């Protein structure tokens, strides 16, 4: 018996998709912050990288707020 395939394109309004997007954004930000004080100079993040990751996380949160309504 053939199982129906789930549509590979997830709706950006799907709560599970939004949750995964928020978690991924937070993970990126946390990773950049954690590498700021790395023992290895080559793997340290810069303030610009940290700011970019934070800005991306804010954009994700803004999208979530817009989709969740007033």
Residue frames relative to the residue before (quaternion, step in Angstrom):
aa qw qx qy qz dx dy dz
X 1.0000 0.0000 0.0000 0.0000 0.00 0.00 0.00
X 0.3568 -0.7538 0.5250 0.1702 3.56 -0.90 1.01
X 0.3176 -0.7390 0.5626 0.1912 3.55 -0.83 1.01
X 0.4669 -0.6535 0.4961 0.3300 3.61 -0.94 0.74
X 0.4142 -0.7055 0.5191 0.2475 3.54 -0.95 0.90
X 0.4321 -0.6673 0.5450 0.2664 3.49 -1.08 0.81
X 0.5471 -0.6024 0.4612 0.3536 3.55 -1.02 0.77
X 0.4172 -0.7371 0.4774 0.2337 3.57 -0.72 1.08
X 0.6501 0.4702 -0.3216 0.5029 3.55 1.15 -0.49
X 0.2111 -0.7800 0.5774 0.1169 3.54 -0.61 1.12
X 0.4964 -0.6296 0.5054 0.3190 3.50 -1.10 0.69
X 0.4408 -0.6985 0.4933 0.2728 3.57 -0.87 0.91
X 0.6358 0.5074 -0.3336 0.4764 3.60 1.27 -0.16
X 0.4689 0.6727 -0.4410 0.3647 3.57 1.28 -0.14
X 0.4945 -0.6884 0.4367 0.3013 3.62 -0.71 1.02
X 0.6384 0.5225 -0.3371 0.4537 3.61 1.00 -0.73
X 0.6363 0.5176 -0.3217 0.4730 3.58 1.03 -0.80
X 0.6537 0.5092 -0.3122 0.4647 3.59 0.93 -0.88
X 0.6482 0.5178 -0.3210 0.4568 3.57 0.96 -0.84
X 0.6568 0.5003 -0.3125 0.4697 3.59 0.92 -0.87
X 0.6349 0.5322 -0.3261 0.4552 3.58 1.03 -0.78
X 0.6533 0.5021 -0.3086 0.4753 3.60 0.96 -0.86
X 0.6783 0.4938 -0.3000 0.4539 3.58 0.85 -0.93
X 0.6459 0.5108 -0.3215 0.4676 3.58 0.98 -0.79
X 0.6500 0.5132 -0.3114 0.4661 3.59 0.98 -0.82
X 0.6606 0.4919 -0.3053 0.4780 3.55 0.97 -0.85
X 0.6349 0.5297 -0.3312 0.4546 3.59 0.97 -0.80
X 0.6402 0.5145 -0.3261 0.4680 3.60 0.98 -0.83
X 0.6651 0.5006 -0.3035 0.4637 3.57 0.90 -0.93
X 0.6681 0.5007 -0.3038 0.4588 3.60 0.87 -0.93
X 0.6418 0.5298 -0.3187 0.4537 3.57 1.02 -0.80
X 0.6557 0.4992 -0.3069 0.4761 3.57 0.95 -0.87
X 0.6562 0.5054 -0.3144 0.4637 3.59 0.94 -0.86
X 0.6648 0.5127 -0.3056 0.4492 3.58 0.95 -0.85
X 0.7009 0.4626 -0.2836 0.4630 3.59 1.03 -0.68
X 0.4208 0.7162 -0.4591 0.3149 3.58 1.27 -0.06
X 0.7881 0.2827 -0.1343 0.5301 3.58 0.96 -0.86
X 0.2058 0.8171 -0.5134 0.1622 3.57 1.12 0.62
X 0.5555 -0.6012 0.4682 0.3328 3.54 -1.17 0.67
X 0.7183 0.4104 -0.2296 0.5127 3.55 1.08 -0.79
X 0.4625 -0.7224 0.4466 0.2547 3.54 -0.56 1.20
X 0.6705 0.5309 -0.2976 0.4243 3.59 0.96 -0.85
X 0.7319 0.4023 -0.2475 0.4911 3.59 1.13 -0.47
X 0.4476 0.6784 -0.4666 0.3489 3.59 1.23 0.17
X 0.3741 -0.7078 0.5504 0.2368 3.53 -1.08 0.73
X 0.4223 -0.6883 0.5319 0.2549 3.52 -1.23 0.52
X 0.6581 -0.4843 0.3857 0.4286 3.54 -1.26 0.21
X 0.6249 0.5466 -0.3331 0.4470 3.57 1.08 -0.73
X 0.6512 0.5015 -0.3132 0.4757 3.58 0.99 -0.81
X 0.6409 0.5163 -0.3173 0.4712 3.56 1.02 -0.80
X 0.6628 0.4989 -0.3052 0.4677 3.58 0.93 -0.87
X 0.6381 0.5292 -0.3237 0.4561 3.60 0.99 -0.83
X 0.6607 0.4978 -0.3035 0.4728 3.59 0.95 -0.88
X 0.6436 0.5108 -0.3169 0.4737 3.58 1.04 -0.79
X 0.6538 0.5125 -0.3132 0.4602 3.59 0.95 -0.86
X 0.6319 0.5214 -0.3286 0.4699 3.59 1.03 -0.77
X 0.6446 0.5115 -0.3157 0.4725 3.58 1.00 -0.84
X 0.6413 0.5127 -0.3250 0.4693 3.61 0.98 -0.77
X 0.6398 0.5200 -0.3278 0.4613 3.61 0.99 -0.78
X 0.6260 0.5219 -0.3311 0.4756 3.56 1.01 -0.80
X 0.6782 0.4879 -0.2967 0.4626 3.58 0.86 -0.93
X 0.6152 0.5345 -0.3458 0.4651 3.61 1.05 -0.68
X 0.6437 0.5108 -0.3214 0.4706 3.61 1.00 -0.80
X 0.6367 0.5201 -0.3267 0.4662 3.57 0.99 -0.81
X 0.6589 0.5059 -0.3095 0.4628 3.58 0.92 -0.85
X 0.6503 0.5153 -0.3190 0.4581 3.59 0.96 -0.83
X 0.7106 0.4595 -0.2606 0.4648 3.58 0.93 -0.84
X 0.6653 0.5125 -0.3151 0.4420 3.58 1.13 -0.51
X 0.5147 -0.6694 0.4053 0.3502 3.58 1.24 -0.13
X 0.7645 -0.4120 0.2634 0.4200 3.55 -1.33 -0.07
